[in-house]
Amino acid sequence: MRTTRAMAAAATAVAALGLAAPAAVARDGMPVGPSNIVAMPSAVPRGGQLTITVDNCPRGGTATSDAFRPTRLSPVHGSNTARGIATIDRHTKPGSHSITVICDGRTLTNPAAFTVIGGVQGGIGGSSSTGATPTDMAIGGGLIAMAVVGGGVFWMRRRAEKRA
């Protein structure tokens, strides 16, 4: 009996949500404008490419950001979605960036749509310094001090054995 009531309540909730969803998406039979801006990958290096997908943009539009030039969004055949590919500028600062989309005169902004990651230093272990760092000097100095103390203790013990 409880299972039947729980299933009836769940079915009623799903039906109410299903009837309310079209009202939230459309107003007077017209789409409410662009929604759900997705940037893939979410982390991209400078000079890399970013795929931008926007829902409720059936005729296409334009995507803009401080990290790339304005990019044309083309409609995806058979859906209400538009997609475009942007190339991240080589001089873009690493960090989080926004995307603003304009479709049919309506604007939507995703404030933290993607992250530009900085380049890496190539070479031995990715190091970017030349010569020994202060940490290297401290480690080396500590090893030399331990060797001197250990050698002194060994020499003193050998000297004591010869006297006896």
VENVENVEN-V686979 format. One record per helix or strand. SS is the DSSP state (@ for helix, = for strand). FROM is the first residue (numbers start at 1). TO is the last residue. If there is no record, write none. Layout:
((SS	FROM	TO) (SS	FROM	TO))
//
This chain:
((@	2	25) (=	26	27) (=	30	31) (=	35	40) (=	43	45) (=	49	55) (=	61	65) (=	68	75) (=	81	87) (=	95	103) (=	106	117) (@	124	126) (@	134	163))
//
